[in-house]
Amino acid sequence: MNVLSTHAVALHGMNARGSQRTPTSASTSSLIARKNTTRSHNNTKKNINAARHRRQRSIIRSRAISDPPSKSPSFDLSNLSEIAERRTRKISATGANLKDWTPSSYRAREALQQPNYTDQSEIDAVLRHMEDLPPLVFAGESRKLQSQLANAANGNAFVLFGGDCAESFKEFRADNVRDTYRVLLQMAVVLMYGAGMPVVKLGRMAGQFAKPRSEDLETIDGVSLPSYRGDNINSCEFTPEARRPDPNRLIKAYDQSVSTLNLLRAFSNGGYAAMQRVSKWNLEFMQGSPKSAQYEKLAADVDRAIEFMHACGIDENHSVMNSTDFYTAHEALHLGYEESLTRLDSTTNDFYGCSAHFLWCGERTRQPEGAHMEYFRGISNPIGIKISDKSDGDGVVSLVKHLNPDNIPGRITLVSRMGAKALREHLPRLITAIEDANLNVLWVADPMHGNTIKTDNGFKTRPFESILEEVMAFFEVHEKMGTHPGGVHLEMTGQNVTECTGGSGNASVSQTDLELRYLTHCDPRLNASQAIELSFMMAQKLSEMKARKRAKQE
């Protein structure tokens, strides 16, 4: 299994770039400005030259790492003529016209949610340095993920996104990465065995740092400072120095992402993900809860299934039984970071965002003519688009066509975030619009963001019951519409936090419990017990839906 890269592996496949560097841009102010400004006539010539230099630098940017043809599941020698034709026509793997696209062409568009750096030369130097760093993921891995997402869109798999709302420098420890990974595997086993279908696993990890903000400034007691935008940009402490956007934090975020990916690869391939270990994964604080007993019963059932497979000749040491595919995903918010880690794949000549396998765009930055959509249209990764009850059906259809002109399966994931009541009312019309346009998309529910409330004692929280209700509404709407509920996108952690209220038995969190272990830097997360309980509920619902579908076909 090859789904995660490290420094060593990355360097093995890198093309030398240092000797080929072209002059860097004289100005990158459009990157960090929240809105484009009208430039004076005297700066026109300089900007034209800067754009030309950026374009040249993009062209010679080092190739993305691809698996060798013999090992890449998506590399087909019969497609070489098609690839050559696309190269000539400058058409991407998704059908996008790249004649006027480069990894930096978004700079001519309005870029929202970008930090306002005070020292232009400092951010320029950091981004130039990052262009020489190894990419974090393989282009071939992203293609493999896309094929699995296409399978899920066809109703043959389920997709599980999970991880922190925003990764933290302070909370980064191997144990925390391990615990979140462990809970995601537990959830996947529950879903896979209970629902009877493969589970595609993606972690909001190794890059999920930047967060969009409603306002550029935060005001406390009459003092206004830049809003906290994530640890890769500034710090959450309310002081002028902490809130100053610091370009060097991008390097620290990259380094932490490399370390996280190293751990995830080791866990995925080193025996930690072995199916026969499932009954040993239970976290200590789950002991005694009602769901712990239910989970142990399921683990025993899985053990018996493994014994049966062993009797059939499938040994427990077989790679299928002791390793797993695990992918990374994050919101591609900081465009400078994404541009610096964009690479040209040497086997297909397609551009890939190599900061993660899967990138998504939020509601605040998916304007059709905006900078983020310009960047997204040129990369060939599978991508996600967040939609809400305010989304217009025609607008969503137009955006999907813009980002996936050839309607490639697995390319587009639509992530709904509405709240249960709004979802039941508005999701059907969006499904109808997509179905009428015959577009290939994967439908995923984000039951977190539409269910955030503030308690009387000042804590931001999310009731578990509201989260569960939205997931169930998502399943029921798709069953009624005859479409497939392809997955869920959760903010959760393996830590025993008290951030979301509710849950079962002794593991239930009350509003008065929130102050006990409220550790999030941003939005509240499900703890391990709540996440696993939710997976049991989802597995049961999916199993019932599958049985009803089978009965109709008989």
Helices and strands as residue ranges (DSSP letters): H 7-12, G 18-20, H 29-32, G 41-43, H 44-59, E 63-64, G 77-79, H 80-89, G 105-108, H 120-131, H 139-153, E 158-163, H 174-195, E 199-204, E 217-220, E 223-226, H 240-243, H 248-269, G 275-280, G 284-286, H 290-311, H 319-322, E 327-331, H 335-340, E 342-345, E 351-353, E 358-361, G 363-365, H 371-378, E 383-387, H 393-403, E 412-416, H 420-436, E 442-445, G 449-451, E 453-454, E 460-461, H 464-481, E 487-491, G 505-507, G 511-513, H 528-553
